[in-house]
Every structure is written in structure tokens, then in C-alpha cells.
């Protein structure tokens, strides 16, 4: 009995430690005055409104959301056929291809960012919006690659063989048998890539930090002019978007399975 209470106390302490920074940031964002103070002095939502009213912050918000959506889509578009190929044909160099697909995220972000910077500067495309999208897609392709690969591994190959025996073409098998089973994992990979791209700073700054301003870059650039509660409001928005994305996944699917937990073979 004491052991159970000890575990509960420990988990409560961990939850408190994790939640404390979020509570402080949320409180700072509600300050009525232009100060970073906790507990907040007064109550105001004007700093959240300033994100949309101020053209600098609103443009940064649009850049972050659009880059995150496009790069996550591109990352899934790269990961899906690659994961399918490795699962379907089991080639000898599968391990090398899988390692290549996961390498960008395994390397330190600074190393990857420097590589992107050197490449885009060499080809004359440094500072372009598209380069940020492509760089984020390559950097975060590991996430959909891993989750989609887990999805393919959970498929019973007997289903594919049965469909082929019934006369289904490879395209029909993929559309009617394989894709519905891996779709939750595709959504999971997209969500991971979207949320992390939204918050990513180093790669975006190295690739186009002076011309394409995302919200993380905007926050760091604004630090030169002093601290304001707008920055805390942006941080709250980041957390809210992440909770919304994964909350929708939890609402319409099995969240542990979508996050990659194999709960048995799917049939």
C-alpha cells in the first residue's frame, strides 16, 4: 500500500515539475502591463490579439503554419513510398536505405543546418521560402518514416496474399488492403512532423533566417528590443496547437497505436 502511494506521489511530483513552466508562461501571457511578471499583474488577452494585429507576428504565424503543413506533407510523401518499398520487397540494402531515411533527424541539428546552408548557398537558393519547406521535410522525414514503417510491420502478409489470390492487382491491393491499415500511422507521422516543424528554429534560421521569419525566429529576433508578454502568448499558442493536433488524433483514433505502439498484429 505504501508502495502504491509512493508511486502516486512520485508521478504527481513529475507532473507538477513538467506543468510548472507552462503555468508560468501562461500567467506571464495574461499580464495587463507590458512586463514579464508572475503571478500576472492584472488580466488581459491583448497579447494574444497582438499576434494577429501586428503584421510582423501574423506573417510569422502564417509562415510557421504553412511551412509546417507543406513540409510535413512532403516528408510523408517521401517516407510512404520508401517504407512501402522496404516492406514489400525486402531488398538486401533495406537497412542502408532505412538508415538514410532516419539519418537527418539522428544527426545534431546544427550539423544538418550547416549542411543545408552550404547546399542552398552553393546552388543560389539561400533565403527562399521553398528551401525552408524542403529542408524541414528532409530533416523531419525520420518521424513519418519510423511510424509508417511500424504500420507496415503490423500488417499480416496473409491478407496481401489472399487479395492477390482473389485476382486483385498490386494497385488494388495497396488501395483496398494496405493503405487503410497504415493510414493511422501516416496521420501520426504527419502530426509529429507538423508539430516539430512548427517549433523548429535552427534549420529555419540557418536556411532563411534573414528573409523568411517563422514564429521561433521572430521570438529570437524580438529579444533584441526587450521582453514582452507577446512572446509568452506565442509559446502558449505553440502548446495549444500541439495539444489540438494530438487531441484530435486521440479523439478519432487509438493514440498509443498512432504513436507507434504495437498492440498486436492487425488483421
Secondary structure, 3 states (H helix, E strand, C coil): CHHHHHHHHHHHHHHHHHHHHHHHHHHHHCCCCCCCCCCCCCCCCHHHHHHHHCHHHHHHHHHHHHHHHHHHHHHHHHHHHHHHHHHHHCCCCHHHHHHHHHHHHHCCHHHHHHHHHHHHHHHCCCCCHHHHHHHHHHHHHHHHHHHHHHHHHCECHHHHHHHHHCCCCHHHHHHHHHHHHHHHHHHHHHHHHHHHHHHCCHHHHHHHCCCCCCHHHHHHHHHHHCCCHHHHHHHHHHHHHHHHHHHHHHHHCCHHHHCCCCCCCEC
